[in-house]
Amino acid sequence: MTLLDTFRSVRKLRDNGASEPLAEAIVEVAQDAAEAATDDLATKDHLARLETATKTEFAELKTVIAEFKNDIYRALLILASFIVATAGVSLAIAAFFFN
């Protein structure tokens, strides 16, 4: 980021006809505007920290998804076991009554 050379700017304004107080006020306003415009800019450090945090959160999300996937498979296996057991019991009852 380029910093405003206030002394040089005031001198240039004075040399071009501005009074000392006016030149100082103009430079102060310009400096405030420049600071306000750059306050919310991300630095390389900000971006690096954001990248690290995003990678960490994404890894945690992948872990949660894998655990959820395993839970679903486990539930499906239990459900399939109940279906097979129910079918077996139904066949046994049918064989008992119809034979």
Number of C-alpha atoms within 10 A of each C-alpha: 4 5 8 14 10 16 11 11 17 22 14 13 17 16 12 10 10 15 13 14 11 14 22 19 13 17 20 16 12 15 16 11 11 14 13 11 10 10 8 8 9 10 9 9 9 11 11 12 12 12 12 12 12 12 12 12 12 12 12 12 12 12 12 12 12 12 12 12 12 12 12 12 12 12 12 12 12 12 12 12 12 12 12 12 12 12 12 12 12 12 12 12 11 11 10 9 8 7 5
